[in-house]
Amino acid sequence: MGFNTQEVALAGRSSVTVQLNEGNENLQEVVVTGYGSQKRESITGSIASVTSKDIERVHGGATVSTALAGKLPGVTFRMSDGRPGASANIQIRNMGSPLYVIDGIQQDAMQFNNISPNDIESISVLKDASAAIYGVRAANGVVVVTTKKGKEGVSVVNVDAYLGFQNWTRFPDVLTSSYDYMRYKAEAEINSNGSTSITPAELAKYQAGTDPAYRSFNWRDYVLKSNNNAPQNSVNVNFTGGTDKMSYYVSATNLYQNSVLGKEYEFKRSNIQSNVSATVANGLKVGVNINGRIETRENPGVPGTDDYFLARYAVLRNTPVERPYANDNPLYLNDIGHTESNYAFLNEKLSGVYHSDWRVLQTNFNAEYQIPGVKGLSLKGVYSYYYADYLLNNHEYTYNTYTYRPATGTYDITGGSNNPYREREQRKEFSTTSQAQLNYTNTFGKHNLTATLVAERIKLQHLRNYVHSSPISNNLPLIYFPTVDTYNDTDDTETRIGYISRINYNYSSKYYLELSARRDASYLFAPDNRVGYFPGVSVGWRITEESWMKNLLGDSKILNDLKFRASYGVLGDDRDPNDPTKSIVAAYAYLPGYNYNQGTAILDGNPVVVSRDKGVPIDRISWLKSKTTDIGADFSMLNNRLTGTVDYFYRKRTGLLGQRTDLIVPIEIGYTLPQENVNSDAQYGQEISLNYANKIGEVSFNVGGNFSYTRAKNLKSYNPLFFNSWDQYRNATDNRYTNIDWGYEVIGQFSSQEQINNYTINNDGKGNRSLLPGDLMYKDQNGDGKIDQYDERPVGFGYGKQPNINYGFTLGASYKSFDFHADFSGGAGYTWSQNYETRWAFQNNGNLNTIFEDRWHHADPYDVNSEWIPGKYPANRNNPGTSHSDYSLNGQGNSTFWLHSVKYLRARTIEVGYSLPTAMLSRIKVKKARVYLNGYNLFSIDNLKQYNLDPEVTDDNGLQFPQNKVINVGLNLTF
């Protein structure tokens, strides 16, 4: 370790003397960058990368993004939803959704996430001016994916298979006893109204539970244990090899992921990958990359936009006094008054069927020709064709619910649904990319030069049609014209043209310079604003290559390599900064005209759908521009055993949209002034990563970690207007952090009725008449004797935002045939808001979240004069909603009591493997065999455990689908 590998021929000698040459494999690593690759020693930008070894041992999710948690400095991670087929939200330095490039072709997040992880060779993340070469849409950084290629050598067949069992990490707990439910309900009603209809005698019947009408039902177990240890499995088979003339990699993967919510909630995906290249003539190399997949989601078709929600909602909405079936007869769905949350209804037999398929094919054809007569000059051409077909069929059935009449023994129809719902959506996505690339590489003594010129054209077409009907029967899935009530049809086209140049120069592998520039044109902008120019420059200095530094270090192995680097670049974006799925401006908005099928006019007494003037043409919007500065250092120490990077970055983004406030147009014209590129903001932060590897005896081990901090700030808005100083304090954005939650500061809880009676500050807006001991005390920030909007202060980091602090570390070791790996990741500096089912008792007249058992309450709930027993939460009230000051005051629900700054560290992957002896395997013609036990999300150390919530959830009601804890057993084979 720390020296170059050497092969020395014996040439008849019985012994040889070998001089060990110091080396650093890390510096020789080839990193894929924009339109090419470089050795790590020559990289002058901020680029982080992971390889297949890091990705392939993550078996916790169905998508590639789930494998990146904590592995890359500067990459922020939050996986709020863990349903089958779900993806994580990853961003580079919290700058927004990045651009994805797969095998040199720009793609979207869906294509990135649904590559088979087994087919990925490496993922590089371009975080600074190194991304400028991608120009358009590169302002938020670029994720560059390279799939595996064949290598010269013996052909091999690899098999990677695993079987896993999933359970939820955490989910809110609820009451399971009808007695507990009713006694807490009685207490809450007394606290709310001063009385309750629930008598002690009735409570005694619930406590006994002998009468069928007073039994208990455990909805949490009924829902969440219906498919305990939900299975997931994956099988990948690939064969690879090559000669000096040809190489190939061919792979097939099948993934299946079930859900804890039930066997009918499924995600399936089958992938193929074929990468073949061949030298067909002297200096001419051709290749083809084919990536395809079929991706299927199927689950019960239920009301609402999220078919997984009602099953989760059932846990907290349904109470222990309600039962799924009338008289417990599974032939009769019980009418509980809110059947949509009756889990017995949520299946494909009763509620309906949702089924969607993506069929995707990506083909890349490339050819590279070494131009004779000019050393190092080559011409490369790439043509890519992408086709994706989406088909959704959703059928929601009509059904009946029943009430059992004990007196007659009959089941009466008392509810259900007579509103059938049938929809079909079809989408077709076409994308073509053409690239012509001229490359030049040569060395002149100690001068090394590489140059690249690229011309690129991208065209995308989006076709969609949607039809909805109300079928006359559950048994007629076909859509007939008489039942159709909605039909939509769209056809959108996007085109972009780019010209790229880059020059890399280094002198004696000591001084480095990279210059890049890109010219882009977008169809979105008016002709005079259509073109954008995006330059980038970076420099590097390997100070350890200086002769004076070598003399200073001498034979010391403390510092082996040290490189300082700096970069600056301008990057562009034509997407909406608040919604990256949309463009910054509507297509053709710069042209005057009319919007069709908008508005209604009455002509001859009849309503007629008409067209409407588009308004002022939007011809002053162009590219968002990000000016990114990065200063960093890369180093290796202790005989190359310790390596690391340090970075500081600052991105100033200009061209954000805003309106001019110093121009006024008459209200009579019916529209306002269009937005323009007039605002700006900034994102800045620091990153560090370290990795140490060594070997002691037969034990090899490595320890690594990274830490990133990033924060965003508004810089300048156009001519902000304020009514007064308070308005300016509360609503100004210039030179302030973005993503701020405002709310009240809670300074304590009232401890007695006497304290409430003598309290001089109007704490609830009602003269404190609604307060009870345990209620929240707000700070009167301005000392005016009342709590109102003037007492609001910053209390959070914004709803649903990425962590401002991200970190991860990894441990690895091997001994003989055993190996061990552990990956951890964490985050901090983001907010979870406690609301609805997690803020007050009996939300929506549902069950009680057990966190509210720890509340202020009377020693005897039926005696309002009994002493108050302290607890964490205010006294329970019956479904108060926002009507009480504890939960919302003056329309402001945020406070330091309900908003939590989240901090967590979780074990992403822990794996133990054993490789079988080669001597034994050779007898059965197997080259390698390894078995392993793998755990994902086994535990988390965080401050949301007290709420029974996964630390990465976003939804404030706590009902979001949490991540899964997974145990996998797997097998790797090589033939």
N, C-alpha and C positions, 0 to 999 in steps of 0.2 A: 504494500500500500504506500502510495506516494512516489513510486518510481515507474518508469515506462516498462512495459512488457517487451522482452527481447527474445529472439530465437537465434541460437548460435549453432552452426553445424559442427559435429565432432570431428569430421574429416580424419578418421582413424585415430584420433587422440583419446586417451583414457581419462583425461581431465582437462578442463579449460578454466581460464580466469575471465570473469565477466565484470566489467565496470558498470555499476548501477548508475543509470542516468535519471536524475530527478525529473519527475513529470507530474502533470495535473490533468487527470482525465476530465475533470469538470470544465477546464478551459477548452478542451478539444471537442466538447459536446456540440453537435450541430443543432441550432435552433432555427425553426422555420419562422421567417418574418414575412413582410409584405412582398409578394412577387419574387420570392427567393428564399435563401437560407444563409446563415452565417455561423462561424464558430463563435462560441460564447466569449472567447478572449477578445474578439474584435467588435463586440456589440457595444454601441455607445448610447443606446436608448434604454429606457426602463421597460424591460421585457422579462416576464416570469413564465415558467413553463412546467408542465408535469408530463410524465410519460405513461405508457400503458401499465407499467407496474403499479403506479399509484392509483390508477383508475379501476383496474380489473378486480381489485379486492374489495370494492364497495358493492355490497349486495343488499342495499336497503331500499332502493327505489327503482322505478322503471325508466328513469331518464338520466341523461348524462350530467345535467346540472347538479343532481344530488350527490355526485361523486367529488365535487369541487370544494366542499366545505372545509375551510381551514387550511387548504393546501397551497394557496397562492397569496403572497403578500399583495395587498391592494385590491383583492377581489372580495367584495362584501357579499354575504350570504344570508338569506332568510327563507325558510321553507314553512310558510304559514299553513299549508294544506297538504295532507298526506294521503289522499284518496288514491286508488289504483290509477296509474298513469300520470300522477301529478308531477309537476316540475317545481324546482326552487327558483326564487327570484335572485339572480346574480347580477351584480353591477361592478364596474371597475371604478374604484375610488368614489362610489356613490354619485357618479356623474350622469346616471341614467342608463337606459337600455343600450347595450353595446351592439356593434355590428359583428355578425358572424360570417366567417369565411371558411368554407370547407373545401379542401383540396383546390384552393385558389379561386373558388367561386363564391360570390356573396350570396348568403342565404338568410333565412329568418330563424327565430328562436325555436320554432316547432321542428324544423329540419335538424337543427343542432341537437335538440334534446332527444330525438328519436333515432339517432344513429345507434347501432349496437355498440356498447362500450368495448366489447371484445375486438372491434375492428379499428379502434383508435390507436394510432402510434404515439401521438403527442398532441398536447394543447398548449399553444403559446398565447400569452395575453400581452398586447401592445398597449401600454398605458400612457405614453407621452407623445412626443413628436414623431416617434417611430410609426405611429398610426396615420400620420399626415399623408402618406403615400396612397391611402385609400380615400382621401378627400371627403367626398360626399358621404354622410352618415357615419363618419369615423370620429366625430367630436366626443363621443362617450367612450372611446377606446374600441379595440378590435380583439375578438377572440378568434384565433386562427387554429383550425383543426386539420391535422394530417392523418389520413388513414394508412393502414399498414400496407407495405409493399413486399414483394418477394425478394429474396436475397440469393445470391449465387451460392450454390452448395447442394447438399443432398435434400431431396424432397421429403417433407415431413407432414404428418397429419396430426392435428391437435384437437383435443376434446376438452371443453370446460363445461361442467354441469354442476348445478347445485339445486337443492331443495330447501326452502325456508318456510318458517312458520311465524305469522305476524300477530301481534296484539298491540292495542293502543298504548301509547306511553302514559297519557293521563286524559281524564275527561271528568267534568263536574260530577260530584256525588249527590245523591238525593235521598229523601226518606223512603224507606221500603215498608214501613209499618203504618197501617191505617190509623192506629191509635196515636202514634207520634204526629202524623199529619193533622189529625183533627185537633189535638191539644195545642199544637203550634198555631193552627188556624184560629182557634178560639182566642188565644193570646193576642194574635195580630188584630183580630176584629175588635177586641176590647181596647187595644191601644189606639186603633183608628177611630172607633165610634163610641167607645165607652160601654159597649155591651156586645153580647153575642147570642146567637140562637142555639149554640152548641152547649148542652147542659152537662154537668158532671155525670149524671146518670147515663147519658148517651155515650160519654167517653168510656165509661165502665164497660159498655157493650163492645166497643171497639177494642178495648184492652183484652177482653175475654176472647173475642174472635170466634165464638161458637156459632153464632147466627150467620147464615150465608150472606146476609145483607151487610155484615160488619167485618167481613174478611179483608185480608191484605193481599195486594198483588205487587210483585217486584218487577217494575217495568225496566229498570236498568239491567237486571240480569236477562230479562226476556229479550231485550234488544241486543245488548253487547255480548252476550254469551251464546247467541244463536249460531255463531260461526267462529267460536274460539279457535285460536291457532290457525287463522286463515292461511291457506297455502299460497306460496309463490314458487315458481321454478323457472329455470333457464337452462337451455342446452345450446352450446355453440360448437360447431364442427368446422374446421378450416384446414385447408391444405396449401402449402406454400413451398416455394423453391425457385430454382433458376439456374441458368448457365451464363456464360459470358455474353451470350446473344439474346437471352430472354429471361424474364422473371415473372412470377405470377403469385397472386394471393387471392384465394377464393374462399368465401366464408358464408355460412348460413347460421342464423340464430333464431330460436323460438323462445319467447318470454310469455309467462302467464302470471297474472297477479289478481288474487281474489281479495275480498274485503271482509273485515270483522263484522260489518253491518249485515252480511248475509251472502249466501252462495250465489245469488243471482246478480250481485254487483261485481262485474268482471272487466278486466283489461287484458287484451291479448295483442302481441305484436310479433310478426315474423319479418326478419331482415335478411337481405342478401347483399354481399359486397364482393365485387370482382375487380381486381386491379391487375392489369396485364400490360407489360411493356416489352418491346422487342427492337433490336437493332436490325433493320431490314436492308440496309445498304451501308456502305462505308460513310460514316459520319451522320447517318440518318437514323433517328430513334423515334418510334411511334408508340403510343400507348392509349389505353382506354380504361376508364374507371366507371363502374356501374354500381349504383347504390339504389336499392329498392326496398319497399316495406309495405306490409298490410297491417293496419293498426285498427283495432276494433274495441269499442266500448259498448257494453250492454248492461242494462239494469232495469228495474221496474220503472215504467212510465208513470210519473206522479205529477200532480199540480205544482206549478212554480217553475222557476228557471233553474233551480238546483235540485236535481233528483235525489241527491244524497242528503239534503237538509232535513226533510221530514222525519227520516229514521232517527237522526240525531236529536231532533227537536222532541221526539216522542219521549226521550229519557226525562226531560224536565217539564214537558207540558202535561203529561199524563200523571194522575195521582194514584196513590195506593188503593183508593176506594173505587177505582174504575178497573174494568176487566176487558180483555180484548174480544171475548166471545160472549154472546147472550147465553146465560145459564151455562157457561163454559162449554157450549156445544160448538165445535169448530165449523159446523155447517152454516152458522148464523153469526155474521159480523155484528158486534155489539154497537148500538147507537150510544156513543158516549158524548155526543154533542159537538165533537170536533174530530170527526172520523179521519180527516186527512193526517192526523198524527197518531192514529191507531196502527201500531206496527203490524198487526195481523192483516191489515189491508195492503201493506206495502210489499206486494209481490206481483209477479207477472201474470198470475191467474186472475187476480181481482183488480189491480190498479191499471195494468197495461204494460207495454213493452217499449223501451227506448233502445234503439240500436243505431250506431253510427260506424262508418268505415272510412278510413283514409287509405287510398292506394296511390303510392308515390314512386316515381322512377326518376332518378338523376343519372344522366350519362355525360361524361366528359371525354372528349377526344382531343388528343394532343400530339404534336409532332415537333421534334427539335432537330435542327440541321446545323452541323458544324461547318461554317463557311470556309472552304479551302483557300489557302493563300494568305489568310489573316489569322495569326495565332490568337486563340481565345475568343474569337467572334462566333456567335451562334444566333440563329433565328428560331424562335419558338412560336407556334400557333396553338391556340386552345379554342375549342368550340364546345359549349355546354348546352344541353337541352334538359329542362326540368318540366315534369308533368305531374300534377297532383289532382286526384279526383276524390271528392268528399260526398258521401251520401248519408243523410240522416233520415230515419223513419221513426216517428214517435206516435204511439197510439195510446191514449188515455181512455179507459173504459168508463161506462156507466155502471153503477152498482147499487145495491140496497143495503141498508142497515136495519137491525131488528132490536126490538125490545121484548124480553120474555115476561109473560104474564103468569106468575105462579098460580094464581087462582084458577085459571083455565088451562094451564099447560100449553099455551099457544105462543107462537113467535109472530109478533105483529111488525109489519114494515112501517118504520117511523122516520126513516131518513135515507140518506144516500146521495147519489149524484145522478142527475139526468142531463148533464152537460158534457157530451162526448167531445173529444179533442183529438184531431188527427192532423199531423203536419209532416211535410217532406221538404227537405232542403238539399239542393244539389249545387256543388261548387266545382269549378274547374280552374286550376291555376297553371298558367304556362309561363315559362321563363327561358329566355335564350341569352347567353353571354358569349361574346366573341372577343378574343384577345390576340393581339399581335405583339410579340415581345422580341426585342433585340438586346442581346447580352454581350458584354465584352469583359474579359478577365485576363490580366497579364501582370507580369512582374518584371521590373526594370532595376536590377540590382537590389537595393533595399527598399525600393518603391513598389508598392502593391496597389493595383488599381482595378476597380470593378465598376462597370457602368451598365445601366439598364434603361431602356426606353420601352414604353408600353402604350398601346392604343386599345381602349376597351369600350365596348358598346353593350348596354344591357336593355332588354325589353321585357316587360311583364304584362300579362293580360289576366284579368280576373273576371270570370263569368259566374253568375249566381242566379238561381231561380228558387223561389220559395212559394209553397202552396199550403193553405190551411183549409180544412173542411170540418164539418160536423156530421160524422157518419150516422146512419140510421140504426146501425147495429154494431156490437162489439165483434161480431163474426165477419164483418165486411171490411178488411184492411185496405182494399183498393179505394182510390179517390175518384169519385164521380163528379162530373161537372155540376149537376144540380145541388150538390152539397158543399161546393167550394164557396168560401166567403172572402178569401184573400189570395192574391197572386202578385208576387213581386219579381221583377226581372232586371238585372243590372249587367253591364259590360263596361269595364274600366281598363284603360291601358296606361302604362307608365314607360317612359324611355329616358335613358341617361347615357351620356357620352363622356368619356374621360381620357385624358392624355397624361401620362406619368413619366417622370424621369428621376433617376437616382444615380449618384456617384459616391462610391466608397473608396477612400484612400487611406493607406497607412504607411508610415515610414518605419521600417525595421521592427514591425510589430510593437511599436512604442508610442507613436503619435497617430491618432485616428481622427478622421473627418468623414462625416456623411452629410451629403446635401440631397434633398429631395424636393420635388415640386409636382403638383397635380393641377390640371385644369379640368373642371367639371362643368357640365351643362345639364340643367334639370327642366323638365317639361312644365313644372309648376309655376315658373316665374315669367314675368313679362320679358320680351326679348332683350330689353336694355338692362335687365337684372338677372338674366338667365345664367350667365357664366360666373363661376367662382374660381379663384386661384388660391391654392393651399400649399405654401412652402414649409419646409422643415429643415433644421440644421442640428447636428449633434457633434460633439467632440469628445475625445477620450485621451487619457494620458496614463500609460502603464509606468508608473514611477519606478517600479522595481526593475524595469529594464534599463534604467539609467546606470551608467558605469559607476558613478559616484555612490549610488544607492547600493549597488552590489558590493562595492568596497566597504561601505558602512556596515552592511549586514554580514559580510564575510561568510563563514560556514554556518552561521546561525540559521536554524530552521523555524525561527519564530514567525517571520513574515516571508511567505513564498511569492505572493503576487498581490499587488495593490493597483487598482485602476480607478482614477477619478474620471467622471463623465458629467456632461451637461448637455441639455437639449432645449430647443425652442421650436415650436411649430404652430402653424395656423391650420385648424381643422374645421370642416364644414358640416352642416346638418340641415336637411330640409324637412325634418319631422317636427311635429308638435312637441315642444319640450314637456308638456304636461300629459301627453298621451302618445307614446311612440308608435302606436299602431295607426296613427293618423298623420297626414301631411300637415305642414305648417300653414298651408293655405289650400283652399279647394282648387282642384284642377280647373284651369281656364277662368279663374276668378278675375284675371286681368282684362278679360274681354267684356264689353257691354252686352246686354241682352236680357233674356227673360228666363225665369224659372217656371217650368211647366208643371201643371197639376198642383198648383198652389192657390189656395183661396177659393172662395165661392161667390158667384154673382147671381142675382135673381133677374132672369130675363123672361118676360111674359109670364111672370108668376112662378117660374120653375127655377130651382137651384141648378146652376151650371158650374162645374169645376173649371177654373180659368188659369191663366198664366199671370205672373207678377214680375214687375221690373226688378232686376237683380240689385239695383242700387248703384252706388259709386263703384266703378271698376277698381279692384285692388291691384294696383300696379307698382306699389312702393314697398312690397315685401320681397325680400331676397333671403340669402343664406343666413342662418345663425353661424357665427364664427367664434371658435374657441381658440384662444391664444394660450398655449400650454408651455410652462417652464418646468423643467425637472433638473435637479442637481443630485448626484448620487455617487456612490463608490461601491466597487466589488472587490473582495479580498479573499485570500486563502492564507491560512496560518498553520503553524505546528506541523510542518511537513505535509501540508495540504490536507490535513485531517479536519481542520475547521475552515469552513467557507461561509461567506455571508454577503449581504447587500444592505445598503442604507440609502434611502431616498427622501428628498423633500420635493413637493410639487405644488404648483399654483396654476390654476386654470381660470382665466378671465373670459367670460362668455359675453359677447355683444350681439346685438340684433334680436334680443328678446322682444316679444310683441307688446305693444302698448298703444294707447290712444293719445293724440295731442289734446291737451286740455285748454290750450290758449286759442283754439279756433272753435267757433260756434256756428252750427247750421240750424236753419229754421226747423222746428219740430213738424211743421206741416208737410215736409217732403217725405216723411214716413220711414226714414232710416238715419243712422248716425254715421259719423266719419269712420272709415275703415281703420284697422290697426296698421301700425308701422313698426319697423325694427328700431325701437328707441330706448329699450331698457337693457340693463346688464347685471350680471351676477358673477360670483367667484366660488370656486371649490379649491380647498387647499388641505394639506396634511403631510404626514410623515409615515414611513414604512421601514421596517427592519426585518431581516430574516437571517437565521443562523442554522448551520447544520454541522454536526460533528460525527465522523465515522472512524472506527478503529477496529483492531483485531488483537485480542489477547489470547494466546494459545489457539485453541480451536473455536473460540467464540468470536464471531464478528458482530458488531453492533453499531447502531447509529441513533443519534438523538437530534431532532431538529425542531425549529419553531419559527413562527413569524407573528408580527404584531403590526397593525395598521390603525391609523387615526385619520379621519377626514371630517370636514365640516363645510357647510355651504353658507354663503352670505350674499344678500342682495347688495348690489353696489349703487346703482343709479336708476331711478325711474324718471319718466319725463314730466317735468313741471308739476310735482305733486301739490294738491290743494287741500287745505285743512280749514275747518271752521273755527277752531280754537286750539289752545295749547294742549288740552287733554286729547282732542282728536288727533293731534300730531303725535303725542306720546303713544297713544293706543294703536294707531293705524299706519304710522310711518314705516316704511320698509328700507329706506336707504341706509346702507352701512349697518344692517342688522342681520343676525342669523336668520336663515330660512327655517321652515318647519318648526314653528313655535306654537305650542298650545297655551292659551291664556285661561286663567281660572282663579279661584279663590285659594288663599292660604289657610289651612285648618290649623288652629293653634291648640286644640284640645277638644274635650267633650264635657258637656255639663254633668256635674256629679250629683246634683240634687235639685228638687223642685224649688227649694229656697234660693239656690244660686240663680236659677232661671228668673224667679220673681224679682230679684234684686239686680239683675243684669241691665245695665243702662244702654247697651248698644242694641238697636233693632236688628236682631240676627236673622230673622225669618221673613221680614217684610210684612209681618202681621202683628207687630208689637210683642213678639215672642209668645203669643197665645197658643201656637201649634207645637211648642217644644216640650219634650220630655227628657228626663235624665238619660244621658248617653248620646243625645243629639250633638251634632257637630257645631263647634264654635269657630267662626270665621274671623280673620284679622281685619280690623277696620284700618285699612292702610292710610286713609287720609284724615282719620280722626273726626269725621262728621257725625258720628253716633249712629250710623246705619250702614248696612251692607248692600252695595249696589254695584253697578258696572265700573264705578270709579275705584273700586277696591280690587279689580282684577290685575293679576301679574303673570308673567311667564311661568308656567308650571310643567311643561312637557316638551318633547321633541317632535311632535307631530304624529297624527294617527296613521298607522300602517307603514311607516317609513323604515328604511334599512338601518341597521346599527351603525352608529358613528365610529364605534371601536370594534374591530374584528381581530381574532387571534386564533392560532392553531398550533399544535405541536404533535410530533410523531415519534414513536419509539419502535425500534426494530432490532432483532437479534437472531442469530442462527448458530446452531451447534450440531455439527455432524449432519444428521438427516432431519433435524427439527428446525422450525423457523417460527418466529413470533413477530407480529406487527400490531401496533395500536395507534390509531389516529384520533385526535381530539380537536374540537373546534369550539369557539365561543364568540359571544358578542356582548356589547354593552352600549349604553348611550342611545337607547330607543325606548319608546313609551308604549305600555299597554294600558288601555282605558277600561276600567271595571264598570260595567253598565248592564242594564236590563236584568237578566236572570242572575247575574253576579253582583248586582248593586242593591236590589231590594227583594223582599220576600214575596213569594207567590205571584211572580210576574205572569201576566196574562191568565191569572187564576189557575196557574199550574202548580207543580210540586214545589217543595222547599229545597233549595240548595243547602246542603248540610253546613256550609260555612256560616250560615246565619243561626246555627245553634249556639254559637259563641256570641251572644248579644246581651245588651242590657235588658233586664226583665224583672218583674215582680217576683218575690219569693212565692206568692200565691197569685197566679194569674187572675183569679176571680175576685181578689181583694185588692182594689186600687190603692188601699192605704198600707199594704204590706211593703216591706223594705225593698229597695232596688238592689239587684245583684249586678255588679259591673260585668261587662263583656267587651269584646272587641268592636262589635258593630252596634249602631243605634238600635233602639227597641224596634222589633219587627212590627210593621204595619201591613195591612192586607192589600197587596197589589197597589201601592201608592203611586207608581209611575213617577212623573216629574212634578206631582202636586205638592210635595213637601220639600222644605228647604234643605234637608239632608241630601237630596238627590238632584235638585236643580233649584236655582234661585235667580230670578230675573232673566230666565231663559238661558242661564249659564250653568251647565252641568259639571264642568271640570273643576276639580279641586285637588289639592295635594293628598287628600284622603283616598281619592278614587283613581288617580293617575299614578302609575308605577314606572319608575325607571328600571328597566329590566337588565339583569346581568346573568349570564349563564356560561357554563362550561359543560359540554356533553361528550360522552364517548361515542364517536361516530362509528369506528370500526375497530374491533378487537378480533384478531385471527391467530389461530395456532395451526400449523401444518406439519405434516410428516411425509418425507419422500422415501419411497420404498427403495431398497438396495438394488443397484443396477444389475448385480450378479443374478439376482432372483428374476428380474424382469427380462433379462436376455433370453431366458428359457421360453418365454411366451411371446417373443418378438415385440416387446414393448421397450421403448427407449427411456421414457420417464413416466413415473406415476406418483402423484401426490394427493393425499387426502387432507382435508382441512375442516375445521370447525370455526364458524365465523359469526360474530354478533354485531348487530348494528343498533345504535341508539339504546344501548343497554342501561345507561343511567345518565342523569343530568344533575348538576349542582347549580341551583338557581333560586331566585326569589319568587317564583310563581308556583312553586310546589304547594304552598299553603292554600292556593285556590284550586288545586287539582287540575292545573292547566299546563300544557306544553309551553315552554318559554318562547316559542317562535310564532305562536298564533297571533292573528291580527284582529279577528272579530271581537268586539267588545262584550258581546253576550256570552262568550266562552264556549259557544256551540260549534266552532269551526272543527272540521275533520282534522284530528291531531295526527302527528307523525306516528309511525309504527315502530315498535321494538321488535326486532327480527332475529331469530336464530336460524343459521344456515349450516347445512353440511354439504360439502362439495368434493369434487374429484377433478384433477387435471391429468390428462393422459397425452403422451406423445408417441406416435408410431413411426 
